[in-house]
Structures are given as C-alpha cells and as structure tokens.
C-alpha cells in the first residue's frame, strides 16, 4: 500500500510541476505570434502529449492495482468470516 501511495503522489506531483507549468508558460507567451514560435509550440505540445500519455497509463495501472488490492481485501474478509 505504501508503494501504491508513493506512486500516486509521484503522478500528482508530475502533473502539478510539469502540466500546470507547461500550460501557464505557453499561455503567457502568446500563441502563434510567428511561424517559428508556432512550430516550437507544436513540438513542445507533441512532447508534452507523449509525457501525458505515459502519466495517464501509469495512473490507469495504479487504479487497476488499487482495484486488485481492494478485491483481495474483500476476499480475505469473506474467508475470515467463514472460518
């Protein structure tokens, strides 16, 4: 459970540190002021999109792990009640 909680915190920290910062920084710059800037922003967005997809996959894996831990606990409780 401790490892699970640490993994969840890492995902939340990543979103706070990188996701919010990316959005704020790029909104402040002014989108599309020049072709060069637009291309740079497009590449940054593509890189960010890949990182977000990895983070989403990690979050989905953690949700599945949480479901498994919960189901195992329920099964153990049922076994304990029958014994």
C-alpha positions in Angstrom: 0.0 0.0 0.0 2.9 2.4 0.8 4.4 1.8 -2.7 0.9 2.5 -4.2 0.5 5.7 -2.3 4.0 6.8 -3.3 3.2 6.1 -7.0 0.0 8.1 -6.8 1.9 11.0 -5.2 4.5 10.9 -8.0 1.8 11.3 -10.6 0.1 14.1 -8.8 3.5 15.9 -8.3 4.3 15.5 -12.0 1.0 17.0 -13.1 1.4 19.9 -10.7 5.1 20.5 -11.6 5.0 19.9 -15.4 1.4 20.0 -16.6 0.3 23.2 -14.9 3.6 24.9 -15.6 3.5 24.0 -19.3 0.1 25.4 -19.7 0.8 28.6 -17.8 4.1 29.2 -19.6 2.7 28.7 -23.1 -0.4 30.8 -22.5 1.7 33.7 -21.3 4.0 33.6 -24.3 1.2 34.4 -26.8 0.3 31.6 -29.2 1.0 32.0 -32.9 3.0 35.3 -32.9 5.3 33.8 -35.6 5.7 30.7 -37.6 8.9 29.8 -35.7 7.1 30.2 -32.4 4.1 28.2 -33.6 6.4 25.3 -34.8 8.2 25.4 -31.5 5.0 25.3 -29.6 3.7 22.5 -31.7 6.8 20.4 -30.9 6.6 21.2 -27.2 2.9 20.2 -27.3 3.8 16.9 -29.0 6.5 16.2 -26.4 4.0 17.2 -23.6 1.3 15.0 -25.1 3.7 11.9 -25.0 4.6 12.6 -21.4 0.9 13.0 -20.5 0.1 9.7 -22.2 2.7 8.0 -20.1 1.4 9.6 -17.0 -2.2 8.5 -17.9 -1.0 4.9 -18.5 0.7 5.0 -15.1 -2.4 6.4 -13.4 -4.6 3.7 -15.1 -2.1 1.0 -13.8 -2.4 2.4 -10.3 -6.2 2.4 -10.5 -6.1 -1.2 -11.6 -3.7 -2.1 -8.7 -6.0 -0.3 -6.2 -8.9 -2.3 -7.5 -6.9 -5.5 -7.1 -5.9 -4.6 -3.6 -9.5 -3.8 -2.7 -10.8 -7.0 -4.2 -8.1 -9.1 -2.4 -9.0 -7.4 0.9 -12.7 -8.2 0.4 -11.9 -11.8 -0.4 -9.7 -12.1 2.7 -12.5 -10.6 4.8 -15.0 -13.1 3.4 -12.7 -16.0 4.1 -12.1 -14.8 7.7 -15.9 -14.6 8.2 -16.4 -18.2 7.1 -13.6 -19.6 9.3 
